[in-house]
Amino acid sequence: MATDAVMLAVDGPHGQREVRLSSPGRVLWPELGITKLDLANYIIAVGDAFVRANGDRPVSLQRFPEGVDGEQFFSKNPPRGAPDYVRAVTVVYPSARSHPQLVIDEPAAAVWAVQMNTIVFHPWPSRAEDSDNPDQLRIDLDPQPGTDIDDAIPAALELRKVLDEAGLEAYVKTSGNRGLHVFAPIAPTREFLDVRHAVIAAARELERRMPDRVTTAWWKEERGQKVFVDFNQANRDRTMAGAYSARALGHAPVSCPITWDEVETVDPRAFTIETVPERLRTIGDPFADFGERQGTIDTLLAWWQRDCDNGLGELPFPPDYPKMPGEPPRVQPSRARHDD
């Protein structure tokens, strides 16, 4: 019914805004009975930390009109009817096509996105006014079948050492599922391809140190029971769930920043939209100072060049990308052998 709506008061940098939320009782997580209103109230509760982590960036919205068990789609274009406090910025996609994407500047904008049935927020690693040059280096540690968070933990701890040796300060968060995301703030002076190469250099160094536990193999058939360092998440228009974003899994998890002291004993399932607000109130935001000390990727790019000189070159790009210079054939290894 049209009258089935509530008005939510949302504090922000420009004072308090009233945001209309329709169908507040719609159940988004059936397993727990968590509703659209519950999600909106969660965003209000973590609003400052959420905007600090995801704001001033192009963002894609992963929307679930019927809840996490229903159909979903991504909105990259700003949805119609956006209020005047929700802005957009034009970005360039891998196809060279340009188009506007939503930018969140305050908690009310995120609550409005929830009104549009958004559950997962996917921010770019670059700022809205300089979207071609990332200010975050992001590395996704993705456990493969047969592995779990307990395998990602030692990889993350060793990756922290690798990045430290490269002059970068690492931060870590749960993915909201079984993996970990390791971020480092960088000066926005290099474009996406350079940052991708820096990530590959770090990934290869990590793989050399942990060859039985970590892999950079793009093809699933070659990964085995290892943690995959997903270097392609560093590409233009490739995003991860943002810090403090909910995830579309049955227990309503959150991609949650944690301290390095917490990593060894972390239980990702403990961070949900029901528990994270109290965590923020009691221990604070581990990402609160993210970006205050930006590093450079110069050392990692030197490692990249060293590896290239030693015969290690470009790695495969995502299948929807145009063919890239130096890229190996996009043919599944077993299929290539069969064709021979």
Secondary structure, 3 states (H helix, E strand, C coil): CCCCEEEEEEEECCEEEEEEEECCCCEEECCCCEEHHHHHHHHHHCHHHHHHHHCCCEEEEEECCCCCCCCCEEECCCCCCCCCCCEEEEEECCCCCEEEEEECCCHHHHHHHHHCCEEEEEECCCCHHHCCCCCEEEEEEEECCCCCHHHHHHHHHHHHHHHHHCCCCCEEEECCCCCEEEEEEECCCCCHHHHHHHHHHHHHHHHHHCCCCEECCCCHHHCCCCEEECHHHHCCCCCCCCCCCECCCCCCEECCEECHHHHHHCCHHHCECCCHHHHHHHHCCCCCCCCCCCECCHHHHHHHHHHHHCCCCCCCCCCCCCCCCCCCCCCCHHHHHHHC
